[in-house]
Amino acid sequence: MSRLSRRNFLIAGGSVPLLAACGNGLNSGGGERIDARVDAALNFMVQEVPGTETLMRDAAGILVMPLVTEAGFGFGGSYGRGALRINGTTVDYYSAASGSFGLQIGAQQYSHTLFFMTEEALSNFRNSPGWSAGADVRYAVNATGATLGVDTTALLDPVIAVIYGQAGLIVGATLEGTRYTRILP
């Protein structure tokens, strides 16, 4: 008879993000499947988040993560895969992963898009071995059907993040501490 200890419970809870990430595996259809998910996510974003079409047009490049799975119970993490597009064409594939510890319980899935508004920001992202989202990312929020909370000064920010399509039991989503790594589909 197995006894469920607090340590085993925490270990099992910490492994939830790893199991959730299995659905985002590298050998699950390759680049075509990622591109199809990216297309669907972009269509959803443009329809549901007013103002993003302008951001897409003005950005030097966009990184679309169509499905990020996040789960946690004390320890948590997230994982997803997506594509970097320049002028509407996929140029690279990336994974996004993060880990956390603290007061958290639940799971959620969401999509996010990073808009690289300058060539320098895009170049820094593409030339880094593993880029982490930090304080230099400006979050644009959708105020219930209104256009994005992006003013003209925000468009001068090098990287703008939009999080959309959230479903699950964890309140809020942030990209701070998320590490992006180039992958082969």
N, C-alpha and C positions, 0 to 999 in steps of 0.2 A: 504494500500500500504506500503510495507516494504522499508525502506531506508537503503542502505548499507553504514555503517559508517566505518571509518578506524579501529576502535576497533573490530567490527564484522568481518571485512575482515581478521585481524590478528588472531582472534580466529578461524575462519574457516580454515585459512592456517595452523595454528598450529595443527589442528585436522587431517590434511591429513595423517601424519605418523600413527596415531591411526587407521584410516580407512584402510590404506595400510596394516597394520599389521593384520587386520582381516583375510586375506587369509593365515596367518601363525598360525591360532588358535590352541590351545592345543588339542581340540577334533576333529581334522580333519583327522582321520585315524590312530592315534597312532603311535607306534614305527615302524611298518612295512612301513608306508608311509615316515617317516623320514629316515629310513635306505635305502629305494629305492632312495630317493633324494640324500643321501650321496654317494651311489654307483655311481650314474650318475655324480655327481660333481667330484668325484675322477677320474673316467674315463676321463672326459673332461680335468681336470687339468693335468693328466699324458700325454695326447695327445697334449695339447696346450701349456703347460709350461714346457719346457725341464729342467731337473734337479730335478724335484719334486719326481721322483721315488726313487732317492738316498736319499732324505730327509725322505721319508716315511720309507725306510728300516732302516735308522740310528736313527730315533726318538723313544723315550721311549713311546710316545703316540701322537695321533693327534686328534684335535678337528676340525671337518668339519662342516661349516655352509653353506649348499648348496644354500640357498636363503635368502638374507638379503634385505629388502626393506627400502629405505631411501628417505625421502621427506622433503622439507623445504621451507618456505617463511618467512624469518626473524627468526622464531623459527623453529626448525627442529628436526627430530628424526629418528631412525632406529630400526628395529626389525627383528629377524629371529630365527629359531630353527635348531638344529643340533645334532650331536652325537660325543661322545668321544670314540675313538677306541684305543685299546691296542692290539698289535699283530693281527690286522685285525678284531678284535671282538668288537662289541659295548658293552661298559660297563655302560654308563650313557648317558642321554639326557640333553641338555642345551638350554637355550634361550640366545640371545645376544640383548641388548637394549642400546641405547644411546640417548642423547638429546643434542641440541646445540642451540646457539643463535648467530646471527651475519649476515653478508652480505652473504646471500644464497638464491637461488631460484631454484626450479626444483625437479626432482625425479630420482632415479636410483635404479637398482637392481644389486646385485653382489654376488659372492660366496667368501668365504675365508676359509683358513685352517691355524690353529696354529699348529706348530710342536714343541712339548716339547722335547728338545734334551737331557735333563738330567732327571734322576729319581727324583731329588730334585724339579725341576721345575714342573714336573707332579704331585708330591705329594702336593706341595704348592697349585696348582690349584684345585686338587680334595678335599683338606681339608679346603678350604676357603668357607665361607657362600655365598660369591659373589665376584668373582675375576674380577678386572678391568685391561684392557690392558692399559699399560702406557709406559714410556720411556724405560722400560726393554725389550720391544718387538723389535726385529730386523726385518725390512721389506726386503724381497728379491724381486727384481723386474725383470721382464722379458724384456730384451732389444730386442724387435722386432725379435722374432724367435730364438734368441741366447739362450744359457743356462742361468739359473738364475744368478743374480749378487751376488753369494755367494762364498766367497773364504774360504780357510781352517780355517782362524781365525773366520769367521762368524759361522762355524759349532760348535764353542765352546760357542756361545751364548745360553742361556738357552731356549729362545722361539723365533722362527722364524715365521713370518706371510707372507703368500702369498695371494694376492687379485687377483681374476681372473673373467672372464665372465661378465665384466661390461657392462651394457646397460642402457642408460638413458641420462638425461640432466644435471646432476651435474658433474662437472669436478673433478676427483680425488676421492679417498676414503681413509679414515684413520680409524684405529681401536682404536686410543687413546681415552680413556674415555668410551669405550664400556664395559658394565658390563655383565658378564656371570653368569648365575644362573642355578643350577640343576633343572630340571623339571621332572614331571611324564608325559609320553606320553599319 
